[in-house]
Amino acid sequence: MNTRSSPAKLFLAIAIICSSIQLGMADNATHETSAKNVILLIGDGMGFPQLTLARIDKAGGNVTQYGSVELFMDGMEQTGMVKTSSANSLVTDSAPASSAMATGEKTNNGVISQNSAAIQGKRDGENLTTILEMAEDSGLSTGLITTTRITHATPAAFYAHVDNRDNESEIADQLFASGVEVILGGGLQYFTGENDTDPLGNYGKRGDERALLNEFESQGYALVYNGSSFQKIDSNTTDRLLGLFDSSHMQYDLERLSGEERDPSLAEMTSKAISILSRNPKGFFLMVEGGRIDHAGHERNISKNVADTLAFDEAVKVATDFASLNNDTLVIVTADHECGGLVLQPENLDVYEAGGINPLFASGTTKTQGPRYDFITEMEEATHTAVDVPIMASGPGAEKVSKGVIDNTRIFEIMKEAFGF
């Protein structure tokens, strides 16, 4: 009897094996590109020079040590660059930049998550669905963290829809309606009636008498207003948390560290939020903003800018440490725009080797005609700039950020694709 397989049977066997291999590869590809959790960290105003300066500071200004110094975000799997223009300007503000990341569409300066038909303070546009709203609708938990007011442009873009970023009372109302489970930042003044004082003793700025803090509490939120109360929150038993630690923006990190009653750090807030949100078996979406990097750039304050960039990097470490133990978590780190036109020029302009660096914020200057251009500082505050900003990512779908230069609207698509929405 001939025991050898016939050519037809052999061909069939090879086809079955190939088909099985292809199915296995498809299953692996699905696993590699799907995420249960997405953490988006935004360094407001954080461009490439801000990262370089933070590394130099971490190295103590020592050129020998500098080569081996890394930020935590430097160790992420993929890197790229992001274009930041808005629908009506090459130089964006935080409102349309964050709206682009939150919704995948361009809008005009000053507008929060409405389409480009909206004109700041003059005309509403069509409301755009945000990645946070998609997550809530899908049964995921959501969280927002910032060192600015929680009603400020960057966090607002993920839950609010207004034609003017300055309508912060209306934005606070929309936050209450959003269902976000963990909310941490500043901005008590927009949760307190105009004739009332907030828990820190300052008058509200709402323009009406609505007591939003009471309404949040009635919906089961644990409310905290200082670092010691925050530390006592039990992540295992807390389902909803509202922590507002200042009447306006939270302190710069240098100020926070010198205070008697310390606000929680951005890293501590990130850790607490992840502990609460990760209890949802369906997953979570979390946005973390290092918002005062931008403010220090506007102020032309080098020490505050560096300290808040490094504090933001500590929050990145918390997120990536969690993701390293949960390979179904996509972590993205980026910026909405650069602020200040930070220049890392030599301390000695004639002999580079004679010293370190003398960083300065160069935007807000104009050039005058002459034999050579002279530059005059016109504005006390530095401005945003149009330069590309960094993006880093690790986890399912991270490779999609490393396509050379991407538009900021692509960040929404990457998160949406990772979630499978």
C-alpha positions in Angstrom: 0.0 0.0 0.0 1.3 3.5 -0.9 1.4 5.6 2.3 2.6 8.8 0.6 -0.1 11.6 0.4 -1.4 12.4 -2.9 -0.6 15.9 -4.4 -4.2 17.0 -3.8 -4.1 16.0 -0.1 -0.7 17.6 0.4 -1.9 20.9 -1.2 -5.0 20.8 1.1 -2.9 20.3 4.2 -0.5 23.2 3.3 -3.5 25.4 2.7 -5.0 24.6 6.1 -1.7 25.3 7.8 -1.3 28.6 6.0 -4.9 29.6 6.9 -4.3 28.8 10.6 -1.1 30.9 10.6 -2.9 33.8 9.0 -5.7 33.6 11.5 -3.2 33.5 14.4 -1.5 36.5 13.0 -4.8 38.3 12.7 -5.6 37.5 16.3 -2.3 38.8 17.5 -2.6 42.0 15.4 -6.0 42.6 17.0 -4.6 42.2 20.4 -1.6 44.4 19.6 -3.8 47.3 18.4 -6.7 47.2 20.8 -6.6 49.0 24.2 -8.8 48.6 27.3 -7.4 51.9 28.7 -6.0 55.1 27.2 -4.1 57.7 29.1 -3.4 61.0 27.3 -0.9 63.3 28.9 -0.7 66.9 27.6 2.2 69.2 28.5 0.6 72.5 27.8 3.1 74.8 26.1 5.7 72.0 26.1 7.9 72.0 23.0 11.1 70.3 22.2 13.3 73.0 23.8 11.3 72.6 27.1 12.2 68.9 27.1 15.9 69.7 26.4 16.1 72.3 29.2 14.4 69.8 31.6 17.1 67.2 30.8 19.9 69.8 31.2 18.4 70.7 34.6 18.2 67.1 35.6 21.9 66.7 34.7 22.7 69.7 36.9 23.9 71.6 33.8 26.9 69.2 33.6 27.8 68.5 29.9 29.4 65.2 30.8 26.3 63.9 32.7 23.9 65.3 30.1 24.5 62.6 27.6 23.2 59.8 29.8 20.3 61.7 31.4 16.8 60.8 30.3 13.3 62.0 31.1 10.8 59.3 31.9 9.0 60.1 28.6 12.2 59.5 26.7 11.9 55.8 27.4 8.6 55.4 25.6 8.3 53.0 22.6 7.5 55.4 19.8 8.2 59.1 19.1 7.1 61.6 16.5 6.1 65.2 15.8 2.8 67.0 15.7 1.5 70.0 13.7 -0.6 72.3 15.9 -2.3 74.8 13.7 -6.0 75.6 14.3 -8.7 76.1 11.6 -8.1 79.8 11.3 -4.5 80.4 12.5 -1.0 78.9 12.2 -0.5 79.8 15.8 -3.1 78.0 17.9 -4.4 78.6 21.4 -5.2 75.7 23.7 -8.9 75.6 22.9 -8.7 74.4 19.3 -5.5 72.4 19.8 -7.1 70.3 22.6 -10.4 70.2 20.7 -8.5 68.7 17.7 -7.1 66.0 20.0 -10.4 65.4 21.7 -12.6 65.3 18.6 -10.4 64.8 15.5 -11.6 68.0 13.8 -10.1 71.5 13.5 -11.9 74.5 14.9 -11.1 78.2 15.4 -9.1 79.8 18.1 -11.0 80.3 21.3 -13.6 77.6 20.5 -14.2 74.5 22.6 -15.2 71.3 20.7 -17.5 72.9 18.2 -16.8 72.8 14.5 -15.2 75.5 12.5 -18.5 77.3 11.9 -18.2 78.6 15.4 -16.6 82.0 15.9 -15.3 82.8 19.4 -17.9 84.7 21.4 -20.0 85.4 18.3 -21.5 82.2 16.9 -22.1 78.6 17.9 -21.0 75.8 15.7 -22.0 72.2 15.6 -21.0 70.2 18.7 -18.4 67.6 18.1 -18.3 64.3 19.9 -15.2 63.8 22.1 -13.2 60.7 22.9 -14.2 61.1 26.5 -17.9 61.2 25.6 -17.4 58.0 23.5 -15.7 56.3 26.4 -18.6 57.3 28.8 -21.2 56.1 26.3 -19.3 52.7 26.0 -19.4 52.2 29.8 -15.8 53.1 30.4 -14.8 55.2 33.4 -13.3 58.6 32.6 -11.0 61.1 34.4 -9.6 64.6 34.0 -6.6 66.0 35.8 -5.0 69.4 35.4 -2.9 71.9 37.3 -5.0 74.7 35.8 -8.7 75.4 36.5 -10.6 72.3 35.5 -12.8 74.6 33.4 -9.7 75.9 31.5 -9.4 75.2 27.7 -7.5 72.0 27.6 -9.6 69.9 30.0 -12.8 71.6 28.9 -12.3 70.4 25.3 -12.9 66.8 26.4 -16.3 67.4 27.9 -17.7 70.8 27.0 -19.0 72.5 23.8 -19.0 76.3 23.8 -18.1 79.0 21.3 -16.0 80.9 23.8 -13.4 79.3 26.1 -13.9 82.1 28.6 -17.5 81.0 29.4 -16.2 79.0 32.4 -19.5 79.0 34.3 -21.2 77.3 31.4 -18.3 75.0 31.1 -18.5 74.0 34.7 -22.2 73.3 34.2 -21.4 71.0 31.3 -18.8 69.2 33.5 -21.5 68.4 36.0 -23.6 66.9 33.2 -20.8 65.0 31.7 -20.6 62.1 34.1 -16.8 62.2 34.4 -15.9 60.0 37.4 -12.6 61.6 38.6 -12.1 65.3 38.4 -8.9 66.9 39.8 -7.5 70.4 39.4 -8.2 74.0 40.3 -11.1 76.3 39.7 -13.4 76.4 42.7 -14.5 79.9 41.8 -16.7 78.6 38.9 -18.4 76.1 41.2 -19.5 78.7 43.7 -22.3 81.3 43.5 -21.2 84.9 43.0 -22.3 86.0 46.5 -20.9 82.9 48.3 -17.4 82.0 49.3 -15.8 78.8 48.2 -14.2 76.3 50.7 -11.0 78.3 50.6 -12.7 81.6 51.5 -12.7 83.3 48.1 -15.8 84.6 46.4 -17.3 82.7 43.5 -17.2 84.1 39.9 -20.1 82.3 38.3 -22.4 85.2 37.6 -25.3 83.3 39.2 -26.1 81.6 42.5 -25.8 78.0 41.5 -23.9 75.9 44.1 -22.4 73.2 41.9 -20.4 71.7 44.7 -23.6 70.7 46.5 -24.9 69.2 43.3 -21.8 67.1 42.8 -22.0 65.9 46.3 -25.6 64.9 45.8 -24.5 62.7 42.9 -22.2 60.7 45.1 -18.9 62.5 44.5 -16.4 62.6 47.3 -15.2 66.3 47.6 -11.7 67.3 48.7 -10.1 70.7 48.7 -6.6 70.2 50.1 -3.7 67.7 50.0 -4.3 66.1 53.4 -7.9 65.3 52.6 -6.9 64.0 49.2 -4.4 61.6 50.7 -7.1 60.1 52.9 -9.3 59.2 49.9 -9.6 55.4 49.7 -9.3 54.4 46.0 -10.9 51.0 46.7 -14.1 52.4 48.0 -14.4 55.7 46.1 -16.3 55.6 42.8 -16.5 59.4 42.1 -14.1 62.0 43.2 -14.0 65.8 42.7 -10.9 67.5 44.0 -10.5 71.2 43.5 -7.5 72.5 45.3 -7.4 76.2 44.5 -10.0 78.9 43.7 -8.2 79.5 40.4 -5.2 77.6 39.0 -3.2 75.3 41.2 0.2 76.4 42.3 3.3 76.1 40.3 5.2 73.1 41.5 8.0 75.2 43.1 5.3 77.0 45.1 3.5 73.8 46.0 6.7 72.3 47.4 7.3 75.4 49.6 3.8 75.5 51.0 2.7 74.4 54.5 -0.5 72.7 53.2 0.8 71.1 50.1 -1.5 70.5 47.1 -1.2 67.0 45.7 1.4 66.8 42.9 0.4 66.0 39.3 1.9 62.5 39.8 -0.1 61.9 43.0 -3.3 62.9 41.3 -2.5 60.7 38.4 -1.8 57.7 40.6 -5.1 58.2 42.6 -7.1 58.6 39.4 -5.7 55.4 37.9 -6.4 53.5 41.1 -10.1 54.5 41.0 -10.7 54.3 37.3 -8.9 50.9 36.8 -11.5 49.2 39.0 -13.9 49.4 36.0 -13.5 46.0 34.2 -14.5 47.7 30.9 -11.5 50.1 31.1 -11.0 53.8 31.3 -10.0 57.0 29.6 -7.8 59.6 31.5 -6.5 63.0 30.4 -3.7 64.5 32.4 -2.6 68.1 31.8 0.6 69.8 33.0 -1.1 73.1 32.4 1.2 75.5 34.1 4.2 74.8 31.9 2.4 77.1 29.5 1.8 79.8 32.1 5.5 79.8 33.1 6.4 80.2 29.4 4.0 83.2 29.1 5.7 84.7 32.2 9.2 84.1 30.8 10.0 82.2 34.0 12.7 79.6 33.4 12.7 78.0 36.9 9.0 77.5 37.0 8.9 76.2 33.5 11.6 73.6 34.2 10.0 72.5 37.5 6.6 72.0 36.0 8.0 70.1 33.1 9.8 67.8 35.4 6.6 67.4 37.6 4.7 66.5 34.4 7.4 63.9 33.6 6.8 62.4 37.0 3.1 61.9 36.1 4.3 60.3 32.9 6.2 57.8 35.0 3.1 56.9 36.9 1.2 56.3 33.7 3.9 54.2 32.1 4.5 52.2 35.3 0.9 51.2 35.2 1.0 50.4 31.5 4.1 48.2 32.0 1.9 46.0 34.2 -1.1 46.3 32.0 -0.2 45.7 28.3 -3.7 46.7 27.2 -3.0 50.3 28.1 -2.1 53.0 25.5 -0.2 55.9 26.9 0.3 59.0 24.7 2.4 62.1 25.8 2.3 65.3 23.7 1.6 69.0 23.8 -1.1 71.3 22.5 1.5 73.9 21.3 4.8 75.4 22.3 4.8 78.5 24.4 7.5 81.2 24.7 9.8 80.5 21.7 12.3 79.0 24.2 15.9 79.5 22.9 18.7 77.6 24.5 21.6 79.9 23.6 25.1 79.7 25.0 25.9 81.5 28.2 28.9 83.1 26.4 27.9 84.2 22.9 31.5 84.4 21.7 33.0 81.3 23.1 30.6 78.4 23.4 32.9 76.3 25.6 33.3 79.1 28.2 30.0 78.4 30.0 26.7 76.7 30.0 23.5 78.0 28.5 21.5 81.1 28.9 17.9 80.2 28.1 15.4 82.8 27.2 11.8 83.1 25.9 12.1 84.9 22.6 8.5 85.1 21.3 6.7 88.4 21.7 9.5 90.2 20.0 9.5 92.0 16.6 12.3 92.7 14.1 13.2 96.2 12.9 14.7 97.1 9.5 18.3 98.1 9.3 21.7 97.0 8.2 21.1 94.0 10.4 17.9 93.0 12.0 17.4 94.2 15.6 14.8 92.6 17.8 12.6 94.5 20.2 10.6 92.9 23.0 7.0 94.2 22.5 5.1 92.1 24.9 5.6 91.6 28.6 4.2 88.0 28.2 5.7 85.6 25.7 3.4 84.1 23.1 2.5 80.7 21.7 4.4 79.7 18.6 3.6 77.6 15.5 6.5 75.1 15.8 5.8 71.3 15.8 5.6 69.6 19.2 6.7 66.2 20.4 4.6 63.1 20.7 5.6 59.8 22.5 3.5 56.7 23.0 3.7 53.2 24.4 1.2 50.3 24.2 -1.5 49.1 21.7 -1.4 51.4 18.6 1.7 53.4 19.8 3.4 52.8 16.4 0.9 55.1 14.8 2.4 58.2 16.3 5.8 57.5 14.6 4.8 58.4 11.0 7.1 61.4 10.7 4.9 64.5 11.3 1.2 63.9 12.1 -1.6 66.5 12.5 -3.0 66.9 16.0 -6.4 65.6 14.8 -4.7 62.3 14.2 -4.3 61.8 17.9 -8.1 61.4 18.3 -8.1 58.8 15.6 -5.3 56.9 17.2 -7.2 56.7 20.5 -10.5 55.9 18.8 -8.9 53.1 16.8 -7.2 51.8 19.9 -10.5 51.6 21.8 -12.2 50.1 18.8 -14.9 52.7 18.8 
